[in-house]
Amino acid sequence: MLADNDHDLDNGPRTERSATMRMCAVSREVKPIDELIRFVVSPEGQIVPDLKRKLPGRGMWLSASRQTVAEAVRRHQFSKAFKRELRTPQTLPADIETLLVRSVMEALGIAAKAGQIVAGFGKVESALREGTVEVLIHASDGAADGIRKLDTLARQNAGNRGTKPQIPVITALKSIELDLALTRSNVIHAALLAGPASRSFLSRSQMLVRYRMADDDKTAEKRGQDF
């Protein structure tokens, strides 16, 4: 018989809109919802990551950590919480990372369509010198020399921004992922310019980095805006 785990589930996204903290069903830690992933069960009985926290039905919350999701699968935590036998794929941790990558790419694509993106070393360098860059983006597999030069320029310009914070640096996507998101070839460096898309892109990038690094590097979330 499954244990009584009612306290591991919420009552649905529409009934508790104001909730900003939730308990991880594995670690039992209470965290801000931005540091957690919500899961629901589909009508077909499949576990569905509710990354936007909007899907109907009761939901279970886990820390946004690949290791935590893997532990939940190992412990059959989903079946215990939802009080029904659920077949949870062993690939769930990797599947979630893929979804998070797609989410970041989607946000970047939206920014590009809004005209808030420049790409290419020269264009990014010019935007940095002009002080119009809100977020600096490098391919994770880009050459170290080019990344170092632009990062140095970003830091130098940060000193001229007065009370404005240092420019965030995002290295969460590979070059091929940047290519797909921006519908162009060989993107290694890009910059997000001022506009409403920057907040969404940063939030999604932070979630992806936290998911990948929370267990291996406990300082990952303490690096300010450098992702």
C-alpha positions in Angstrom: 0.0 0.0 0.0 1.3 3.5 -0.9 2.1 5.9 1.9 -0.1 8.9 2.7 1.7 11.6 0.8 -1.1 14.1 0.3 1.2 16.9 1.6 3.5 16.3 -1.4 0.9 17.6 -3.8 -0.6 21.0 -4.4 -4.2 21.6 -5.2 -3.7 22.8 -8.7 -2.2 26.0 -10.3 -5.4 28.0 -10.3 -6.3 27.5 -6.7 -3.0 28.6 -5.2 -1.7 31.4 -7.5 -0.2 33.3 -4.6 2.1 30.5 -3.4 5.7 31.4 -3.8 7.3 28.6 -1.8 7.0 24.8 -2.1 8.5 21.7 -0.5 10.7 19.4 -2.6 9.2 15.9 -2.3 12.6 14.3 -2.1 14.8 16.6 0.0 11.8 18.0 2.1 13.3 21.5 1.7 11.0 24.4 1.3 12.2 26.6 -1.6 11.0 29.4 -3.9 9.0 28.0 -6.8 11.6 29.4 -9.2 14.1 26.8 -7.8 11.6 23.9 -8.3 10.0 22.0 -11.1 6.3 21.1 -10.9 5.1 17.7 -12.2 1.6 16.5 -13.0 0.1 13.3 -14.4 -1.4 13.3 -17.8 -4.8 11.7 -18.6 -2.7 8.8 -20.1 -1.0 8.3 -16.8 2.4 9.8 -17.8 4.5 12.1 -15.7 4.7 15.5 -17.2 7.1 18.3 -16.2 5.0 21.5 -15.9 7.8 24.0 -16.5 5.5 27.0 -16.7 3.5 25.9 -13.7 0.1 26.2 -15.5 -1.0 22.6 -16.2 -4.3 21.5 -14.5 -4.5 19.0 -11.8 -2.6 18.4 -8.6 1.1 18.7 -8.8 4.3 17.5 -7.1 7.3 19.6 -6.7 11.0 18.7 -6.9 14.2 20.8 -6.7 15.4 21.9 -10.1 18.2 19.5 -10.0 19.0 16.6 -12.3 20.2 14.5 -9.4 17.0 15.1 -7.4 14.8 14.1 -10.3 16.9 10.9 -10.7 16.5 10.2 -7.0 12.7 10.7 -7.3 12.6 8.1 -10.1 14.7 5.7 -8.1 12.5 6.0 -5.1 9.2 5.8 -7.1 8.4 9.1 -5.5 5.8 10.0 -8.2 3.8 6.8 -7.5 3.9 7.5 -3.8 2.8 11.1 -4.1 0.0 10.6 -6.6 -1.1 7.3 -5.0 -1.2 5.3 -8.1 1.2 3.1 -10.0 3.0 5.2 -12.5 5.7 4.1 -15.0 8.3 6.8 -14.8 11.0 6.5 -17.5 14.6 6.3 -16.4 15.3 8.9 -19.0 13.2 11.5 -17.2 16.3 13.5 -15.9 17.7 13.8 -19.4 14.3 14.5 -20.9 13.8 17.4 -18.6 17.2 18.9 -19.5 16.2 18.7 -23.2 13.0 20.6 -22.4 14.9 23.2 -20.5 17.3 23.7 -23.4 14.4 24.1 -25.8 12.8 26.6 -23.4 15.9 28.8 -23.4 16.2 28.5 -27.2 12.5 29.5 -27.5 13.1 32.6 -25.4 16.1 33.5 -27.5 14.2 33.1 -30.7 11.4 35.4 -29.4 14.0 38.0 -28.6 15.5 37.7 -32.2 12.1 38.2 -33.8 11.6 41.3 -31.7 14.9 42.7 -33.0 16.6 42.5 -29.6 19.5 40.3 -30.7 22.8 41.0 -32.5 25.2 38.1 -33.4 28.8 37.8 -34.5 32.0 39.0 -32.7 32.1 42.4 -34.5 28.5 43.3 -33.9 28.6 42.2 -30.3 31.8 44.1 -29.7 30.3 47.3 -31.1 27.1 46.9 -29.0 29.2 46.4 -25.9 31.2 49.6 -26.7 27.9 51.5 -27.3 26.5 50.3 -23.9 23.4 48.7 -25.4 24.0 45.1 -24.3 21.7 43.7 -21.6 23.0 40.1 -21.8 26.1 38.7 -23.3 25.8 35.2 -24.8 28.6 32.8 -25.8 28.3 29.3 -27.3 29.5 26.8 -24.6 31.8 25.2 -27.2 33.2 28.6 -28.5 36.9 29.4 -28.7 38.3 30.7 -25.4 40.1 33.6 -26.9 37.0 35.3 -28.4 35.0 34.7 -25.2 37.8 36.2 -23.0 38.1 39.3 -25.2 34.3 40.1 -25.1 34.1 39.2 -21.4 36.9 41.6 -20.6 35.2 44.4 -22.6 31.9 43.7 -20.8 33.6 44.0 -17.4 35.3 47.2 -18.5 32.1 48.7 -19.6 30.3 47.6 -16.4 32.6 50.0 -14.6 31.2 52.8 -16.8 27.5 51.9 -16.1 27.3 53.7 -12.8 24.9 51.9 -10.5 23.8 49.4 -13.1 24.7 45.7 -12.4 27.4 43.8 -14.3 26.3 42.5 -17.7 25.1 38.8 -17.3 27.1 36.3 -19.3 25.2 33.2 -20.6 27.1 30.1 -21.8 24.3 27.6 -21.5 23.8 26.7 -25.2 26.1 25.1 -27.7 26.8 26.8 -31.1 24.3 24.5 -32.9 21.6 25.4 -30.4 22.3 29.1 -30.9 22.1 28.5 -34.7 18.7 26.9 -34.4 17.4 29.5 -32.1 18.5 32.4 -34.2 18.0 30.7 -37.6 21.5 31.5 -38.8 24.8 29.6 -39.1 28.0 29.5 -36.9 26.8 31.6 -34.0 29.4 31.8 -31.3 28.7 35.2 -29.8 25.5 37.1 -29.4 24.1 39.9 -27.3 20.6 40.6 -26.1 19.7 44.2 -26.3 17.3 46.2 -24.0 13.7 45.0 -24.2 11.1 42.8 -22.5 12.6 39.5 -23.7 15.7 39.8 -21.6 14.0 38.9 -18.3 12.4 35.7 -19.7 15.6 34.6 -21.3 17.6 35.1 -18.1 15.1 33.3 -16.0 15.0 30.3 -18.3 18.8 30.2 -18.6 19.1 30.3 -14.8 16.8 27.4 -14.4 18.8 25.3 -17.0 22.1 26.1 -15.3 20.7 25.3 -11.8 19.3 22.0 -13.1 22.7 21.0 -14.5 25.0 22.3 -11.7 23.1 22.5 -8.4 24.4 19.1 -7.2 28.0 19.3 -8.6 28.7 22.9 -7.7 26.8 24.4 -4.7 28.3 27.8 -5.6 26.7 27.8 -9.0 23.8 29.9 -7.8 26.0 32.4 -6.0 27.9 33.8 -9.0 25.6 36.8 -9.4 24.5 37.1 -13.0 27.2 35.0 -14.6 25.6 31.9 -16.0 
